[in-house]
């Protein structure tokens, strides 16, 4: 019998482990959720896999072409503010 408040599971012959539903529900891990598995000194750590691969600015810089004169900082600030107002007006 396990200690109170501790959940247990069993490794199958295929190496599969079923996570208790209480844990899956608390974490919002629905069927199909991809998890990263890390071996740590304390045990095995499961974390949701990131939706996208990690990138660096230099990996994506200039990936979208823009034809025209460069925007000034004031024009960029005005565009960001206009979009924020537009999105807020929808709520």
C-alpha positions in Angstrom: 0.0 0.0 0.0 1.3 3.5 -0.8 1.7 6.3 1.6 -1.4 8.6 2.0 -1.6 11.2 -0.8 0.9 9.4 -3.0 -0.2 7.9 -6.3 1.4 4.9 -7.8 1.5 3.3 -11.3 3.1 0.3 -12.9 5.4 0.0 -15.9 3.9 -2.4 -18.5 5.8 -5.0 -20.4 5.9 -2.5 -23.3 7.5 0.1 -21.0 4.4 2.2 -20.8 3.3 4.1 -17.7 -0.3 5.3 -17.2 -0.4 8.6 -15.3 -3.2 8.8 -12.8 -6.2 10.8 -14.1 -6.0 13.3 -11.2 -2.5 14.3 -12.3 -3.5 14.5 -16.0 -6.6 16.6 -15.2 -4.7 18.9 -12.9 -2.0 19.5 -15.6 -4.5 19.7 -18.4 -2.7 16.8 -20.2 -5.3 15.5 -22.6 -4.8 12.4 -24.9 -2.1 13.2 -27.4 -0.2 15.7 -25.2 3.5 15.5 -26.0 5.7 15.3 -23.0 9.5 15.9 -22.6 11.1 13.2 -20.4 14.1 14.2 -18.3 16.2 11.8 -16.1 17.1 13.8 -13.0 19.0 12.7 -9.8 15.6 12.8 -8.0 13.8 10.7 -10.5 12.0 11.2 -13.9 10.6 14.6 -14.7 7.7 15.0 -17.2 7.1 18.4 -18.8 4.8 19.5 -21.7 6.8 19.7 -24.9 7.1 23.2 -26.4 4.7 23.8 -29.3 7.5 25.2 -31.4 11.2 24.5 -31.6 13.3 27.0 -29.8 14.7 29.7 -32.2 17.1 32.5 -32.0 16.6 35.9 -33.5 19.3 35.3 -36.1 17.4 32.1 -37.2 14.3 34.1 -38.2 15.6 37.6 -38.9 14.6 38.8 -42.3 12.4 35.7 -42.9 9.6 38.0 -44.0 10.4 40.3 -46.9 9.3 43.9 -46.7 9.4 46.1 -49.7 9.3 49.8 -49.1 11.1 52.3 -47.0 12.0 51.3 -43.4 9.5 52.3 -40.8 10.6 54.8 -38.1 10.3 54.0 -34.5 7.4 56.4 -34.2 5.6 54.6 -37.0 6.2 51.2 -35.4 4.9 52.5 -32.0 1.8 54.0 -33.7 1.1 50.7 -35.4 1.5 48.6 -32.2 -0.8 51.1 -30.4 -3.4 51.0 -33.2 -3.4 47.2 -33.1 -3.8 47.1 -29.3 -6.8 49.5 -29.6 -8.3 47.4 -32.3 -8.0 44.2 -30.3 -9.3 45.8 -27.1 -12.3 47.2 -29.0 -13.4 43.6 -29.9 -13.7 42.5 -26.2 
